[in-house]
Amino acid sequence: MELAREIYALTEKFPQKEQFGLCDQMKRAAVSIPSNIAEGYRRGSKKDYAHFVSIAHGSLSELETQILLAQSVYPRFAYGKTLELTEEIGRMLYGLSRVLRD
């Protein structure tokens, strides 16, 4: 949730022309991460939860790529916190995936 809030705050600074392009994709990917974790958890089975955690991890990778692209196109904005959060969440999702597989 914190990462999604950071993405929303960051993309507000982008030029208007990006609001329906890169910004929209970044926001969708960021919202998808906690949404998939929540949906998988509520499904009730370990198998379903693991599947949705995997989807969340994919969305995180997508978002990380978009952040790196944004950083190369709009270098004047601060990306440090969002990149730190993607790394931290990536480690958390990897650990959760391992626990669910065992």
ZIUR-V709899 format. One record per run of one state. SS is the DSSP state (H for helix, E for strand, - for the rest). FROM is the first residue (numbers start at 1). TO is the last residue. If there is no record, write none. Layout:
SS FROM TO
SS FROM TO
//
This chain:
- 1 1
H 2 11
- 12 15
H 16 18
- 19 21
H 22 43
- 44 45
H 46 73
- 74 79
H 80 101
- 102 102
//
